[in-house]
Amino acid sequence: MKTKQKTHNTLWLTLSLVALLALLIGIGIQAGLAFWRYQRSRVVAGAALEALSASCTAQLQEKREARLAALGGSGEEARERLMALAAEKGEKQRDKHLELLMLVNPWHLLPEGYEPQLAPAVSTYQSNSGFQMDARCTEELHQMLDDCRMQGLQPYICSAYRTQDYQQMLFDNKIGRLIDEGVSPEDAPELAATTVALPGTSEHQLGLAVDLMDEGYPYLNEAQEWTETQRWLMTNSWRYGFILRYPNGTSDITGIIYEPWHYRYVGKEYAKIIYDLDITLEEYLQLRNGR
């Protein structure tokens, strides 16, 4: 009896395994067929999409040719004319962008007839200063000064855009003060040019430079470096597109004495590079030009 029961159990287990195997084979066949159908549909769909894309491209090209022809002359002539206009516009845009890197120093004069588009140079805390700067940098200047104030510091604009006449007055006054101090009239102009730029060589005439000081220390000398305001500006000005233009120890490169208060706008992209490399604008332009 036990033998018959054991045989019956073995038979039932065998049949179950056979059934399971058949089921798995069936599932495998169905999965294979489904995958084959999927691959086939992808090929068919891809071919259809490719044909549709080619058709759309051809239609768009026809419409483009028609628009170009409607502008005058053949489509090819109009295309060349529009391409030339686009290239000219692109060149102007590049020139305008690179203008932020314009070098003005004792050896590079301001371009004749240069006139920046000016806007008020203000902050929330100095809204009626009367100072102006190139309109491309006033918003960033405003934000920088406000953010500096939010840190409990006291930045203050003391000089921004200068006209040729105003720069001439500053230069002449410096010469006069040097002569009063005992410097010979022959040597005074050259000495004056190390601290006050010759008219036509001042970044302030670009409208892209600003002198900033700490309200708690209203003196433009090297001690400005040690005010909390200047420390913050030196560390963060690049985030707003400004660089410290005349760093300590670079007078032989810039032609100007160390001025820890003079900042120049070059745009955020270039300011970050110059700050990260810890170089002057002159040095960056040499690197950029491969010299």
VENGI-V26131 format. One record per residue. N is the residue number from 1. RES is the residue in one letter. PSI is psi as a letter, one per 20 degrees, with the letter a starting at -180 (NA if undefined). OMEGA is omega in whole degrees, 0 to 359 (none if undefined). Layout:
N | RES | PSI | OMEGA
N | RES | PSI | OMEGA
This chain:
1 | M | g | 179
2 | K | h | 180
3 | T | g | 178
4 | K | h | 180
5 | Q | g | 180
6 | K | g | 179
7 | T | g | 180
8 | H | g | 180
9 | N | g | 180
10 | T | g | 179
11 | L | g | 181
12 | W | h | 179
13 | L | h | 180
14 | T | g | 180
15 | L | h | 179
16 | S | g | 179
17 | L | g | 178
18 | V | g | 180
19 | A | g | 179
20 | L | g | 179
21 | L | g | 179
22 | A | h | 179
23 | L | g | 180
24 | L | h | 178
25 | I | g | 179
26 | G | g | 178
27 | I | g | 179
28 | G | g | 179
29 | I | g | 179
30 | Q | g | 179
31 | A | g | 178
32 | G | g | 178
33 | L | h | 180
34 | A | g | 179
35 | F | g | 180
36 | W | g | 179
37 | R | h | 180
38 | Y | g | 180
39 | Q | g | 180
40 | R | g | 180
41 | S | h | 177
42 | R | g | 179
43 | V | g | 181
44 | V | g | 181
45 | A | h | 179
46 | G | g | 179
47 | A | h | 180
48 | A | g | 179
49 | L | h | 179
50 | E | g | 178
51 | A | g | 179
52 | L | g | 179
53 | S | g | 179
54 | A | h | 179
55 | S | g | 180
56 | C | g | 179
57 | T | g | 180
58 | A | g | 179
59 | Q | g | 178
60 | L | g | 179
61 | Q | g | 178
62 | E | g | 179
63 | K | h | 179
64 | R | g | 179
65 | E | h | 180
66 | A | g | 179
67 | R | g | 180
68 | L | g | 180
69 | A | h | 181
70 | A | h | 179
71 | L | i | 179
72 | G | p | 181
73 | G | a | 180
74 | S | r | 178
75 | G | h | 181
76 | E | g | 179
77 | E | g | 180
78 | A | h | 180
79 | R | g | 180
80 | E | h | 180
81 | R | g | 180
82 | L | h | 177
83 | M | h | 178
84 | A | g | 178
85 | L | g | 179
86 | A | g | 179
87 | A | g | 179
88 | E | g | 179
89 | K | g | 179
90 | G | h | 179
91 | E | g | 178
92 | K | g | 179
93 | Q | g | 178
94 | R | g | 179
95 | D | g | 181
96 | K | h | 179
97 | H | g | 182
98 | L | i | 178
99 | E | h | 178
100 | L | i | 179
101 | L | j | 184
102 | M | p | 182
103 | L | p | 175
104 | V | o | 179
105 | N | a | 183
106 | P | i | 183
107 | W | i | 180
108 | H | o | 183
109 | L | q | 172
110 | L | p | 179
111 | P | p | 181
112 | E | p | 179
113 | G | j | 181
114 | Y | p | 180
115 | E | o | 180
116 | P | q | 173
117 | Q | o | 190
118 | L | q | 174
119 | A | q | 180
120 | P | p | 176
121 | A | o | 188
122 | V | r | 166
123 | S | r | 179
124 | T | h | 185
125 | Y | i | 181
126 | Q | m | 190
127 | S | i | 182
128 | N | l | 185
129 | S | h | 184
130 | G | i | 179
131 | F | q | 178
132 | Q | q | 175
133 | M | r | 174
134 | D | p | 185
135 | A | h | 181
136 | R | i | 185
137 | C | i | 186
138 | T | h | 180
139 | E | g | 179
140 | E | h | 177
141 | L | g | 179
142 | H | g | 182
143 | Q | g | 180
144 | M | g | 181
145 | L | h | 178
146 | D | g | 179
147 | D | h | 178
148 | C | g | 179
149 | R | h | 180
150 | M | i | 177
151 | Q | j | 180
152 | G | j | 182
153 | L | r | 188
154 | Q | m | 177
155 | P | q | 184
156 | Y | p | 177
157 | I | p | 177
158 | C | i | 175
159 | S | q | 179
160 | A | c | 181
161 | Y | q | 176
162 | R | q | 174
163 | T | r | 177
164 | Q | g | 181
165 | D | g | 180
166 | Y | h | 178
167 | Q | h | 178
168 | Q | g | 179
169 | M | g | 179
170 | L | g | 182
171 | F | g | 179
172 | D | g | 178
173 | N | h | 179
174 | K | g | 177
175 | I | g | 180
176 | G | g | 180
177 | R | h | 179
178 | L | g | 179
179 | I | g | 177
180 | D | h | 179
181 | E | i | 176
182 | G | i | 177
183 | V | q | 182
184 | S | q | 179
185 | P | h | 180
186 | E | h | 183
187 | D | h | 187
188 | A | g | 181
189 | P | g | 181
190 | E | g | 179
191 | L | h | 180
192 | A | h | 184
193 | A | i | 178
194 | T | i | 180
195 | T | h | 177
196 | V | o | 185
197 | A | q | 173
198 | L | q | 175
199 | P | p | 183
200 | G | i | 179
201 | T | j | 182
202 | S | p | 176
203 | E | h | 180
204 | H | h | 179
205 | Q | i | 174
206 | L | h | 186
207 | G | j | 182
208 | L | j | 182
209 | A | q | 180
210 | V | p | 174
211 | D | p | 182
212 | L | p | 178
213 | M | r | 177
214 | D | p | 180
215 | E | h | 180
216 | G | i | 177
217 | Y | n | 188
218 | P | l | 181
219 | Y | p | 180
220 | L | n | 175
221 | N | r | 187
222 | E | h | 179
223 | A | i | 175
224 | Q | h | 182
225 | E | h | 187
226 | W | j | 174
227 | T | q | 180
228 | E | h | 179
229 | T | g | 181
230 | Q | h | 178
231 | R | g | 179
232 | W | g | 181
233 | L | g | 180
234 | M | h | 182
235 | T | h | 190
236 | N | i | 186
237 | S | h | 181
238 | W | h | 180
239 | R | i | 182
240 | Y | j | 177
241 | G | j | 181
242 | F | q | 174
243 | I | q | 169
244 | L | o | 193
245 | R | h | 184
246 | Y | m | 182
247 | P | r | 179
248 | N | p | 177
249 | G | j | 182
250 | T | j | 185
251 | S | h | 180
252 | D | i | 179
253 | I | g | 185
254 | T | h | 183
255 | G | j | 182
256 | I | q | 179
257 | I | r | 176
258 | Y | p | 179
259 | E | n | 181
260 | P | j | 180
261 | W | i | 188
262 | H | o | 181
263 | Y | q | 183
264 | R | p | 178
265 | Y | p | 177
266 | V | i | 184
267 | G | q | 186
268 | K | h | 183
269 | E | g | 183
270 | Y | h | 180
271 | A | g | 180
272 | K | g | 180
273 | I | g | 182
274 | I | h | 179
275 | Y | g | 182
276 | D | h | 180
277 | L | i | 181
278 | D | l | 180
279 | I | r | 178
280 | T | r | 177
281 | L | g | 179
282 | E | g | 181
283 | E | h | 179
284 | Y | g | 180
285 | L | h | 175
286 | Q | g | 177
287 | L | g | 182
288 | R | h | 181
289 | N | j | 177
290 | G | k | 180
291 | R | NA | none
